[in-house]
Amino acid sequence: MDKQTQIELEAAAFRRLRQHLMEDRTDVQNIDMMNLAGFCRNCLSRWYQEAANERGIEMGKSEARELFYGMTMDEWKANYQTDASAEKQAAFQTAFADNVGKENS
């Protein structure tokens, strides 16, 4: 497979993942994703932002999230986010430290 085809297939898979998370499974909470998989929608938007910044494209966290989510975070939270139990919040602290904290150290 040539490099351009690989890039196009990877981009198509990413777009499908984004659609799955943003349209097909809005019921799946970010906290559950982070606790189980070590990443969530916010991580994906951050990786998008980092890729843009590495290429000299100025993009902040809020802008990246709005591009990824297709709406503001406030809109997403109002429409789809539910309250998390104390147990989920505690598990999130560990998952975040293990998966995101180490990336930023």
MMTF fields as JSON, N, C-alpha, C and O atoms, coordinates in Angstrom:
{
  "mmtfVersion": "1.0.0",
  "mmtfProducer": "UNKNOWN",
  "numBonds": 419,
  "numAtoms": 420,
  "numGroups": 105,
  "numChains": 1,
  "numModels": 1,
  "chainsPerModel": [1],
  "groupsPerChain": [105],
  "chainIdList": ["A"],
  "bondAtomList": [4, 2, 8, 6, 12, 10, 16, 14, 20, 18, 24, 22, 28, 26, 32, 30, 36, 34, 40, 38, 44, 42, 48, 46, 52, 50, 56, 54, 60, 58, 64, 62, 68, 66, 72, 70, 76, 74, 80, 78, 84, 82, 88, 86, 92, 90, 96, 94, 100, 98, 104, 102, 108, 106, 112, 110, 116, 114, 120, 118, 124, 122, 128, 126, 132, 130, 136, 134, 140, 138, 144, 142, 148, 146, 152, 150, 156, 154, 160, 158, 164, 162, 168, 166, 172, 170, 176, 174, 180, 178, 184, 182, 188, 186, 192, 190, 196, 194, 200, 198, 204, 202, 208, 206, 212, 210, 216, 214, 220, 218, 224, 222, 228, 226, 232, 230, 236, 234, 240, 238, 244, 242, 248, 246, 252, 250, 256, 254, 260, 258, 264, 262, 268, 266, 272, 270, 276, 274, 280, 278, 284, 282, 288, 286, 292, 290, 296, 294, 300, 298, 304, 302, 308, 306, 312, 310, 316, 314, 320, 318, 324, 322, 328, 326, 332, 330, 336, 334, 340, 338, 344, 342, 348, 346, 352, 350, 356, 354, 360, 358, 364, 362, 368, 366, 372, 370, 376, 374, 380, 378, 384, 382, 388, 386, 392, 390, 396, 394, 400, 398, 404, 402, 408, 406, 412, 410, 416, 414],
  "bondOrderList": [1, 1, 1, 1, 1, 1, 1, 1, 1, 1, 1, 1, 1, 1, 1, 1, 1, 1, 1, 1, 1, 1, 1, 1, 1, 1, 1, 1, 1, 1, 1, 1, 1, 1, 1, 1, 1, 1, 1, 1, 1, 1, 1, 1, 1, 1, 1, 1, 1, 1, 1, 1, 1, 1, 1, 1, 1, 1, 1, 1, 1, 1, 1, 1, 1, 1, 1, 1, 1, 1, 1, 1, 1, 1, 1, 1, 1, 1, 1, 1, 1, 1, 1, 1, 1, 1, 1, 1, 1, 1, 1, 1, 1, 1, 1, 1, 1, 1, 1, 1, 1, 1, 1, 1],
  "groupList": [{"groupName": "MET", "atomNameList": ["N", "CA", "C", "O"], "elementList": ["N", "C", "C", "O"], "formalChargeList": [0, 0, 0, 0], "bondAtomList": [1, 0, 2, 1, 3, 2], "bondOrderList": [1, 1, 2], "singleLetterCode": "M", "chemCompType": "L-PEPTIDE LINKING"}, {"groupName": "ASP", "atomNameList": ["N", "CA", "C", "O"], "elementList": ["N", "C", "C", "O"], "formalChargeList": [0, 0, 0, 0], "bondAtomList": [1, 0, 2, 1, 3, 2], "bondOrderList": [1, 1, 2], "singleLetterCode": "D", "chemCompType": "L-PEPTIDE LINKING"}, {"groupName": "LYS", "atomNameList": ["N", "CA", "C", "O"], "elementList": ["N", "C", "C", "O"], "formalChargeList": [0, 0, 0, 0], "bondAtomList": [1, 0, 2, 1, 3, 2], "bondOrderList": [1, 1, 2], "singleLetterCode": "K", "chemCompType": "L-PEPTIDE LINKING"}, {"groupName": "GLN", "atomNameList": ["N", "CA", "C", "O"], "elementList": ["N", "C", "C", "O"], "formalChargeList": [0, 0, 0, 0], "bondAtomList": [1, 0, 2, 1, 3, 2], "bondOrderList": [1, 1, 2], "singleLetterCode": "Q", "chemCompType": "L-PEPTIDE LINKING"}, {"groupName": "THR", "atomNameList": ["N", "CA", "C", "O"], "elementList": ["N", "C", "C", "O"], "formalChargeList": [0, 0, 0, 0], "bondAtomList": [1, 0, 2, 1, 3, 2], "bondOrderList": [1, 1, 2], "singleLetterCode": "T", "chemCompType": "L-PEPTIDE LINKING"}, {"groupName": "ILE", "atomNameList": ["N", "CA", "C", "O"], "elementList": ["N", "C", "C", "O"], "formalChargeList": [0, 0, 0, 0], "bondAtomList": [1, 0, 2, 1, 3, 2], "bondOrderList": [1, 1, 2], "singleLetterCode": "I", "chemCompType": "L-PEPTIDE LINKING"}, {"groupName": "GLU", "atomNameList": ["N", "CA", "C", "O"], "elementList": ["N", "C", "C", "O"], "formalChargeList": [0, 0, 0, 0], "bondAtomList": [1, 0, 2, 1, 3, 2], "bondOrderList": [1, 1, 2], "singleLetterCode": "E", "chemCompType": "L-PEPTIDE LINKING"}, {"groupName": "LEU", "atomNameList": ["N", "CA", "C", "O"], "elementList": ["N", "C", "C", "O"], "formalChargeList": [0, 0, 0, 0], "bondAtomList": [1, 0, 2, 1, 3, 2], "bondOrderList": [1, 1, 2], "singleLetterCode": "L", "chemCompType": "L-PEPTIDE LINKING"}, {"groupName": "ALA", "atomNameList": ["N", "CA", "C", "O"], "elementList": ["N", "C", "C", "O"], "formalChargeList": [0, 0, 0, 0], "bondAtomList": [1, 0, 2, 1, 3, 2], "bondOrderList": [1, 1, 2], "singleLetterCode": "A", "chemCompType": "L-PEPTIDE LINKING"}, {"groupName": "PHE", "atomNameList": ["N", "CA", "C", "O"], "elementList": ["N", "C", "C", "O"], "formalChargeList": [0, 0, 0, 0], "bondAtomList": [1, 0, 2, 1, 3, 2], "bondOrderList": [1, 1, 2], "singleLetterCode": "F", "chemCompType": "L-PEPTIDE LINKING"}, {"groupName": "ARG", "atomNameList": ["N", "CA", "C", "O"], "elementList": ["N", "C", "C", "O"], "formalChargeList": [0, 0, 0, 0], "bondAtomList": [1, 0, 2, 1, 3, 2], "bondOrderList": [1, 1, 2], "singleLetterCode": "R", "chemCompType": "L-PEPTIDE LINKING"}, {"groupName": "HIS", "atomNameList": ["N", "CA", "C", "O"], "elementList": ["N", "C", "C", "O"], "formalChargeList": [0, 0, 0, 0], "bondAtomList": [1, 0, 2, 1, 3, 2], "bondOrderList": [1, 1, 2], "singleLetterCode": "H", "chemCompType": "L-PEPTIDE LINKING"}, {"groupName": "VAL", "atomNameList": ["N", "CA", "C", "O"], "elementList": ["N", "C", "C", "O"], "formalChargeList": [0, 0, 0, 0], "bondAtomList": [1, 0, 2, 1, 3, 2], "bondOrderList": [1, 1, 2], "singleLetterCode": "V", "chemCompType": "L-PEPTIDE LINKING"}, {"groupName": "ASN", "atomNameList": ["N", "CA", "C", "O"], "elementList": ["N", "C", "C", "O"], "formalChargeList": [0, 0, 0, 0], "bondAtomList": [1, 0, 2, 1, 3, 2], "bondOrderList": [1, 1, 2], "singleLetterCode": "N", "chemCompType": "L-PEPTIDE LINKING"}, {"groupName": "GLY", "atomNameList": ["N", "CA", "C", "O"], "elementList": ["N", "C", "C", "O"], "formalChargeList": [0, 0, 0, 0], "bondAtomList": [1, 0, 2, 1, 3, 2], "bondOrderList": [1, 1, 2], "singleLetterCode": "G", "chemCompType": "PEPTIDE LINKING"}, {"groupName": "CYS", "atomNameList": ["N", "CA", "C", "O"], "elementList": ["N", "C", "C", "O"], "formalChargeList": [0, 0, 0, 0], "bondAtomList": [1, 0, 2, 1, 3, 2], "bondOrderList": [1, 1, 2], "singleLetterCode": "C", "chemCompType": "L-PEPTIDE LINKING"}, {"groupName": "SER", "atomNameList": ["N", "CA", "C", "O"], "elementList": ["N", "C", "C", "O"], "formalChargeList": [0, 0, 0, 0], "bondAtomList": [1, 0, 2, 1, 3, 2], "bondOrderList": [1, 1, 2], "singleLetterCode": "S", "chemCompType": "L-PEPTIDE LINKING"}, {"groupName": "TRP", "atomNameList": ["N", "CA", "C", "O"], "elementList": ["N", "C", "C", "O"], "formalChargeList": [0, 0, 0, 0], "bondAtomList": [1, 0, 2, 1, 3, 2], "bondOrderList": [1, 1, 2], "singleLetterCode": "W", "chemCompType": "L-PEPTIDE LINKING"}, {"groupName": "TYR", "atomNameList": ["N", "CA", "C", "O"], "elementList": ["N", "C", "C", "O"], "formalChargeList": [0, 0, 0, 0], "bondAtomList": [1, 0, 2, 1, 3, 2], "bondOrderList": [1, 1, 2], "singleLetterCode": "Y", "chemCompType": "L-PEPTIDE LINKING"}],
  "groupTypeList": [0, 1, 2, 3, 4, 3, 5, 6, 7, 6, 8, 8, 8, 9, 10, 10, 7, 10, 3, 11, 7, 0, 6, 1, 10, 4, 1, 12, 3, 13, 5, 1, 0, 0, 13, 7, 8, 14, 9, 15, 10, 13, 15, 7, 16, 10, 17, 18, 3, 6, 8, 8, 13, 6, 10, 14, 5, 6, 0, 14, 2, 16, 6, 8, 10, 6, 7, 9, 18, 14, 0, 4, 0, 1, 6, 17, 2, 8, 13, 18, 3, 4, 1, 8, 16, 8, 6, 2, 3, 8, 8, 9, 3, 4, 8, 9, 8, 1, 13, 12, 14, 2, 6, 13, 16],
  "groupIdList": [1, 2, 3, 4, 5, 6, 7, 8, 9, 10, 11, 12, 13, 14, 15, 16, 17, 18, 19, 20, 21, 22, 23, 24, 25, 26, 27, 28, 29, 30, 31, 32, 33, 34, 35, 36, 37, 38, 39, 40, 41, 42, 43, 44, 45, 46, 47, 48, 49, 50, 51, 52, 53, 54, 55, 56, 57, 58, 59, 60, 61, 62, 63, 64, 65, 66, 67, 68, 69, 70, 71, 72, 73, 74, 75, 76, 77, 78, 79, 80, 81, 82, 83, 84, 85, 86, 87, 88, 89, 90, 91, 92, 93, 94, 95, 96, 97, 98, 99, 100, 101, 102, 103, 104, 105],
  "secStructList": [7, 7, 2, 2, 2, 2, 2, 2, 2, 2, 2, 2, 2, 2, 2, 2, 2, 2, 2, 0, 0, 0, 0, 0, 7, 6, 6, 1, 7, 2, 2, 2, 2, 2, 2, 2, 2, 1, 7, 7, 2, 2, 2, 2, 2, 2, 2, 2, 2, 2, 2, 2, 2, 2, 6, 6, 7, 7, 7, 7, 2, 2, 2, 2, 2, 2, 2, 2, 2, 1, 1, 7, 2, 2, 2, 2, 2, 2, 2, 2, 7, 7, 7, 7, 7, 2, 2, 2, 2, 2, 2, 2, 2, 2, 2, 2, 0, 0, 0, 0, 0, 6, 6, 6, 7],
  "xCoordList": [0.861, 0.0, 0.909, 1.891, 0.566, 1.372, 1.014, -0.062, 1.923, 1.778, 0.522, -0.164, 0.199, -0.982, -2.27, -3.181, -2.343, -3.521, -3.638, -4.736, -2.523, -2.53, -3.06, -3.902, -2.58, -3.037, -4.541, -5.254, -5.022, -6.446, -7.298, -8.375, -6.83, -7.565, -7.576, -8.599, -6.435, -6.38, -7.314, -8.002, -7.337, -8.232, -9.695, -10.52, -10.016, -11.393, -11.776, -12.901, -10.862, -11.143, -11.344, -12.225, -10.547, -10.712, -12.067, -12.759, -12.448, -13.755, -14.888, -15.878, -14.75, -15.789, -15.821, -16.899, -14.657, -14.608, -15.284, -16.072, -14.982, -15.596, -17.119, -17.851, -17.599, -19.044, -19.651, -20.714, -18.995, -19.502, -19.66, -20.678, -18.646, -18.673, -19.588, -20.192, -19.7, -20.429, -21.88, -22.714, -22.188, -23.547, -24.214, -25.374, -23.475, -24.07, -24.142, -25.092, -23.155, -23.081, -22.897, -21.973, -23.773, -23.734, -24.048, -23.795, -24.604, -24.92, -23.68, -23.708, -22.616, -21.381, -20.698, -20.361, -20.503, -19.937, -18.419, -17.777, -17.846, -16.398, -15.727, -14.687, -16.311, -15.7, -15.614, -14.637, -16.629, -16.595, -15.526, -14.814, -15.411, -14.366, -12.981, -12.129, -12.76, -11.453, -11.168, -10.06, -12.157, -11.95, -11.678, -10.898, -12.302, -12.136, -11.016, -10.291, -10.87, -9.942, -8.734, -7.76, -8.79, -7.659, -7.65, -6.659, -8.748, -8.909, -10.387, -11.229, -10.698, -12.095, -12.174, -11.179, -13.333, -13.524, -12.611, -12.08, -12.431, -11.553, -10.117, -9.416, -9.673, -8.334, -8.21, -7.222, -9.215, -9.181, -9.123, -8.389, -9.886, -9.836, -8.483, -7.985, -7.881, -6.551, -5.508, -4.626, -5.594, -4.653, -4.802, -3.812, -6.015, -6.298, -5.615, -4.946, -5.79, -5.171, -3.646, -2.998, -3.074, -1.629, -1.099, -0.054, -1.812, -1.397, -1.436, -0.539, -2.464, -2.553, -1.398, -0.727, -1.174, -0.107, 1.262, 2.095, 1.505, 2.772, 2.994, 4.132, 1.915, 2.008, 1.923, 1.773, 2.019, 2.011, 0.638, 0.515, -0.406, -1.775, -2.149, -2.172, -2.44, -2.823, -4.215, -5.172, -4.316, -5.604, -5.559, -4.66, -6.516, -6.609, -7.499, -8.143, -7.52, -8.295, -9.786, -10.413, -10.349, -11.796, -12.132, -13.134, -11.288, -11.524, -11.447, -12.281, -10.453, -10.309, -11.509, -12.016, -11.963, -13.125, -14.365, -15.143, -14.554, -15.734, -15.678, -16.703, -14.49, -14.356, -14.64, -15.332, -14.111, -14.311, -15.745, -16.355, -16.281, -17.632, -18.718, -19.838, -18.387, -19.4, -20.32, -21.37, -19.919, -20.681, -19.759, -18.682, -20.176, -19.373, -19.452, -20.366, -18.495, -18.53, -19.773, -20.377, -20.147, -21.353, -22.583, -23.435, -22.678, -23.802, -23.76, -24.785, -22.558, -22.42, -22.852, -23.639, -22.326, -22.66, -24.165, -24.752, -24.781, -26.221, -27.041, -28.072, -26.582, -27.339, -27.064, -27.965, -25.831, -25.457, -24.791, -24.846, -24.175, -23.418, -24.326, -25.223, -24.081, -24.835, -23.907, -22.686, -24.492, -23.696, -22.97, -23.499, -21.742, -20.952, -20.939, -20.897, -20.975, -20.936, -19.561, -18.596, -19.498, -18.227, -17.202, -16.013, -17.658, -16.763, -16.17, -14.975, -17.015, -16.516, -15.548, -14.542, -15.842, -14.952, -13.597, -12.564, -13.593, -12.34, -11.541, -10.328, -12.227, -11.558, -10.994, -9.925, -11.729, -11.266, -9.951, -9.055, -9.83, -8.594, -7.389, -6.335, -7.554, -6.482, -6.232, -5.086, -7.303, -7.161, -6.532, -5.681, -6.94, -6.383, -4.894, -4.083, -4.54, -3.126, -2.296, -1.184, -2.832, -2.098, -1.963, -0.952, -2.974, -2.999, -2.729, -2.071, -3.204, -3.026, -1.899, -1.091, -1.842, -0.817, 0.587, 1.458, 0.818, 2.156, 2.537, 3.719, 1.534, 1.808, 2.295, 3.061, 1.853, 2.171, 3.339, 3.624, 4.023, 5.141, 6.464, 7.513],
  "yCoordList": [-1.169, 0.0, 1.234, 1.296, 2.204, 3.421, 4.33, 4.205, 5.237, 6.084, 6.946, 7.084, 7.528, 8.385, 7.608, 8.104, 6.402, 5.564, 5.234, 5.262, 4.923, 4.65, 5.858, 5.704, 7.047, 8.278, 8.457, 8.794, 8.234, 8.398, 7.38, 7.721, 6.149, 5.135, 5.449, 5.294, 5.892, 6.276, 7.455, 7.476, 8.422, 9.575, 9.133, 9.628, 8.206, 7.703, 6.957, 7.096, 6.174, 5.457, 6.448, 6.249, 7.504, 8.525, 9.207, 9.41, 9.56, 10.204, 9.281, 9.745, 7.991, 7.041, 6.897, 6.79, 6.894, 6.865, 8.101, 8.002, 9.262, 10.504, 10.427, 10.797, 9.95, 9.822, 8.874, 9.154, 7.769, 6.785, 7.413, 7.225, 8.156, 8.758, 9.971, 10.204, 10.74, 11.996, 11.868, 12.699, 10.842, 10.705, 9.397, 9.384, 8.302, 6.991, 6.641, 5.988, 7.065, 6.654, 7.847, 7.881, 8.801, 9.961, 9.561, 10.324, 8.355, 7.864, 7.44, 7.378, 7.153, 6.737, 7.982, 8.907, 7.986, 9.141, 9.161, 8.111, 10.362, 10.515, 9.864, 9.22, 10.025, 9.466, 7.946, 7.352, 7.315, 5.859, 5.456, 4.473, 6.206, 5.919, 6.038, 5.171, 7.121, 7.323, 6.214, 5.678, 5.875, 4.846, 3.474, 2.7, 3.168, 1.846, 1.791, 0.799, 2.843, 2.794, 3.711, 3.575, 4.642, 5.542, 6.732, 7.458, 6.938, 8.122, 8.402, 7.545, 9.628, 10.01, 11.007, 11.267, 11.546, 12.535, 13.742, 14.286, 14.156, 15.3, 14.991, 15.861, 13.762, 13.362, 13.439, 13.951, 12.931, 12.979, 14.414, 14.716, 15.294, 16.699, 17.319, 18.154, 16.914, 17.415, 16.911, 17.668, 15.653, 15.116, 15.832, 16.068, 16.173, 16.948, 18.314, 18.76, 18.97, 20.277, 20.165, 20.99, 19.166, 18.992, 18.772, 19.312, 17.985, 17.753, 19.057, 19.327, 19.86, 21.156, 22.058, 22.661, 22.143, 23.005, 22.57, 23.419, 21.271, 20.755, 21.16, 21.235, 21.418, 21.822, 23.335, 23.834, 24.054, 25.502, 26.126, 27.316, 25.336, 25.843, 26.208, 25.352, 27.474, 27.928, 27.411, 27.678, 26.662, 26.135, 25.941, 25.283, 26.507, 26.34, 25.178, 24.565, 24.888, 23.765, 23.894, 22.938, 25.07, 25.262, 25.114, 24.495, 25.686, 25.587, 24.134, 23.685, 23.406, 21.999, 21.183, 20.342, 21.431, 20.696, 21.016, 20.12, 22.283, 22.64, 22.012, 21.569, 21.966, 21.313, 19.823, 19.259, 19.175, 17.736, 17.408, 16.511, 18.136, 17.866, 18.349, 17.838, 19.32, 19.897, 20.856, 21.244, 21.231, 22.154, 22.562, 21.992, 23.532, 23.927, 22.859, 22.034, 22.884, 21.939, 22.17, 21.217, 23.426, 23.708, 23.068, 22.523, 23.135, 22.497, 20.981, 20.352, 20.389, 18.941, 18.516, 17.583, 19.213, 18.861, 18.968, 18.095, 20.031, 20.226, 19.134, 18.707, 18.688, 17.711, 16.257, 15.421, 15.944, 14.529, 14.108, 12.928, 15.007, 14.593, 14.371, 15.168, 13.285, 12.967, 13.075, 13.12, 13.115, 13.171, 11.848, 10.776, 11.949, 10.757, 10.487, 11.41, 9.222, 8.826, 9.151, 9.39, 9.153, 9.39, 8.317, 8.609, 7.09, 5.998, 6.239, 6.04, 6.668, 6.955, 8.128, 8.116, 9.13, 10.287, 9.9, 10.378, 9.046, 8.582, 7.757, 7.927, 6.867, 6.062, 6.954, 6.682, 8.026, 8.958, 9.622, 9.782, 10.0, 10.639, 9.73, 10.194, 8.453, 7.495, 7.327, 7.366, 7.138, 6.946, 8.166, 8.03, 9.355, 10.586, 10.678, 10.968, 10.437, 10.505, 9.477, 9.775, 8.275, 7.215, 7.458, 7.089, 8.076, 8.179, 9.573, 9.715, 10.572, 11.938, 12.626, 13.33, 12.427, 13.069, 12.731, 13.6, 11.466, 11.051, 11.643, 11.831, 11.937, 12.561, 13.991, 14.488, 14.648, 16.047, 16.247, 17.375, 15.153, 15.313, 15.333, 15.46],
  "zCoordList": [0.0, 0.0, 0.0, 0.74, -0.836, -0.869, 0.312, 0.897, 0.65, 1.835, 1.774, 2.786, 0.623, 0.511, 0.76, 1.422, 0.233, 0.47, 1.955, 2.51, 2.597, 4.027, 4.799, 5.684, 4.477, 5.136, 4.944, 5.889, 3.725, 3.434, 4.199, 4.687, 4.306, 5.055, 6.547, 7.214, 7.065, 8.473, 8.752, 9.772, 7.858, 8.023, 7.97, 8.737, 7.07, 6.979, 8.256, 8.737, 8.803, 10.048, 11.196, 12.033, 11.245, 12.272, 12.141, 13.138, 10.92, 10.711, 11.159, 11.725, 10.912, 11.324, 12.84, 13.426, 13.482, 14.94, 15.508, 16.448, 14.946, 15.403, 15.247, 16.165, 14.099, 13.882, 14.901, 15.456, 15.148, 16.106, 17.492, 18.158, 17.913, 19.249, 19.342, 20.389, 18.28, 18.328, 17.876, 18.236, 17.095, 16.575, 16.988, 17.4, 16.876, 17.122, 18.606, 19.037, 19.392, 20.804, 21.736, 22.549, 21.608, 22.507, 23.945, 24.878, 24.12, 25.463, 26.246, 27.475, 25.545, 26.216, 26.777, 26.038, 28.071, 28.753, 28.635, 28.628, 28.541, 28.492, 29.693, 29.553, 30.858, 32.067, 31.978, 32.434, 31.394, 31.224, 30.224, 30.432, 29.145, 28.157, 28.781, 28.589, 29.531, 30.152, 31.156, 31.2, 31.953, 32.97, 32.366, 32.92, 31.252, 30.64, 29.605, 29.531, 28.81, 27.68, 27.825, 27.085, 28.77, 28.956, 28.015, 27.94, 27.294, 26.457, 26.296, 26.562, 25.853, 25.642, 24.491, 23.815, 24.28, 23.218, 23.407, 22.438, 24.657, 24.915, 24.523, 24.008, 24.76, 24.338, 22.819, 22.292, 22.129, 20.664, 20.165, 19.224, 20.783, 20.353, 20.678, 19.922, 21.805, 22.154, 21.167, 20.762, 20.779, 19.804, 18.464, 17.771, 18.106, 16.888, 16.998, 16.065, 18.144, 18.393, 18.319, 17.673, 18.965, 18.958, 17.547, 17.184, 16.752, 15.363, 14.573, 13.775, 14.79, 14.108, 14.536, 13.699, 15.833, 16.346, 15.831, 15.514, 15.742, 15.221, 13.766, 13.302, 13.062, 11.66, 11.488, 10.372, 12.595, 12.541, 12.451, 12.164, 12.694, 12.671, 14.101, 14.986, 14.316, 15.653, 15.97, 15.244, 17.07, 17.487, 18.996, 19.519, 19.677, 21.123, 21.486, 20.634, 22.78, 23.307, 22.995, 22.539, 23.241, 22.998, 21.526, 21.168, 20.67, 19.225, 18.762, 17.976, 19.245, 18.864, 19.323, 18.579, 20.548, 21.045, 20.227, 19.901, 19.892, 19.105, 17.721, 17.204, 17.109, 15.807, 15.919, 15.071, 16.964, 17.115, 17.488, 16.906, 18.457, 18.942, 17.979, 17.995, 17.153, 16.271, 17.009, 16.497, 18.21, 19.057, 20.198, 20.369, 20.962, 22.111, 23.198, 23.207, 24.105, 25.221, 26.084, 26.574, 26.265, 27.042, 26.405, 27.107, 25.066, 24.37, 24.541, 24.806, 24.388, 24.544, 25.941, 26.105, 26.944, 28.326, 28.582, 29.221, 28.087, 28.294, 27.608, 28.127, 26.449, 25.663, 26.041, 25.966, 26.446, 26.555, 27.857, 28.203, 28.583, 29.76, 30.958, 31.234, 31.655, 32.858, 34.072, 33.928, 35.243, 36.468, 36.673, 36.38, 37.184, 37.46, 38.957, 39.771, 39.3, 40.709, 41.3, 40.573, 42.602, 43.294, 42.912, 42.792, 42.725, 42.343, 40.956, 40.74, 40.02, 38.671, 38.689, 37.979, 39.489, 39.572, 40.157, 39.691, 41.164, 41.757, 40.745, 40.617, 40.031, 39.007, 37.906, 37.36, 37.583, 36.566, 36.978, 36.149, 38.225, 38.692, 38.43, 37.994, 38.696, 38.449, 36.956, 36.51, 36.179, 34.732, 34.082, 33.204, 34.503, 33.94, 34.265, 33.386, 35.499, 35.896, 35.13, 34.696, 34.964, 34.275, 32.78, 32.183, 32.165, 30.707, 30.17, 29.14, 30.823, 30.332, 31.073, 30.468, 32.377, 33.181, 32.722, 32.692, 32.362, 31.94, 30.58, 30.293, 29.742, 28.449, 28.611, 27.785, 29.668, 29.871, 30.827, 31.229, 31.197, 32.127, 31.401, 32.033]
}
